[in-house]
Amino acid sequence: MDPSETSRSRTPSNIAAYFGRLAGTYGDGAYYGNRRAAVLDALAGEIASARDMLDVGCGNGAYLTKFVAAAGNRTVTGVDLTFDMLLSARERVGPKCRLVNADVSRLPFKAASFDFIFASHVLQFVADVESVVAEFARCLQRGGVMIATGQRDDSVRQMLSVIVGQEKWREYREVIFRRAERREADARPKDRYQQAFLKAGLRVEERAAPFTVTWPEIAEWINIRWRPLIPADERERADAMIGELAKMGASQSLTQHEPLIIGRRDG
Ligand SMILES: C[S@@+](CC[C@H](N)C(=O)[O-])C[C@H]1O[C@@H](n2cnc3c(N)ncnc32)[C@H](O)[C@@H]1O
């Protein structure tokens, strides 16, 4: 996906090519680890009572490993469009999980197959959020719960732009974050997700999962999330910038709140 990305370029093959390059490392490191721990903590009650769990856009299985390890008897299924993500997920999760290569807009499951459906950082890659959420809702049992993270992944980038200043930020953005989505003027993703949940007939609640990251953890995140997407002939320049950036805010830390949109289908 290019910086000028619009929903038109979110074709399945573009998405799979983009995430294929991140299949080995997405979700590694302290930034993602802290974020995931906060989300799991915020959802501990729902996870404990879940029996048939579906992780849509499961990536390389960072959440699946936790769902499989949770106490109690349960089935765990992960779906992703990117085959390389699923290969990596299989290595991480082992055999106790069903993995399905499919598009979240057409889930190959019967109605009401799951009592817990989880979509972490997936809806921002989907062109028609309403119909995808309706598809999730089709698969949700009465009494079940479905959760989406409601944030674009750009709050760290926003903080970086403030710390490094406009001029440097323009340079960094062009080299390091060139494949990041640019914020749309009216982008309020969690409101859009909430509306889609309501339209799908769910009772909606919002919950925040707070976590803190330090500056070295942010530099590590840049290497994990963005460096693999930088063309080889730009890497040297990018590495110099990442090194410069790592020194700039050494004592800074950032508290973030991962917003969770929670929808319930009443029993
Ligand atoms: C940002 S990653 C998040 C991975 C994981 N949910 C997590 O939080 O660690 C987004 C994932 O969604 C997948 N994805 C994006 N659009 C999809 C679609 N239409 N159908 C299935 N998977 C999709 C990508 O392949 C990628 O693995």
The ligand as an ORCA input file, in Angstrom:
! r2SCAN-3c Opt
* xyz 0 1
  C      -2.236     -5.314     11.508
  S      -2.296     -7.042     11.321
  C      -3.010     -7.537     12.879
  C      -2.741     -8.974     13.219
  C      -3.364     -9.447     14.538
  N      -4.793     -9.297     14.554
  C      -2.748     -8.751     15.717
  O      -3.367     -7.826     16.266
  O      -1.629     -9.132     16.085
  C      -3.687     -7.192     10.226
  C      -3.930     -8.604      9.718
  O      -5.209     -8.621      9.078
  C      -5.121     -9.376      7.882
  N      -6.166     -8.899      6.980
  C      -6.312     -7.654      6.458
  N      -7.403     -7.615      5.670
  C      -7.956     -8.849      5.694
  C      -9.108     -9.438      5.075
  N      -9.899     -8.737      4.268
  N      -9.377    -10.728      5.334
  C      -8.568    -11.473      6.156
  N      -7.473    -10.964      6.762
  C      -7.166     -9.677      6.530
  C      -3.709     -9.127      7.391
  O      -3.279    -10.161      6.535
  C      -2.926     -9.086      8.695
  O      -2.443    -10.351      9.065
*
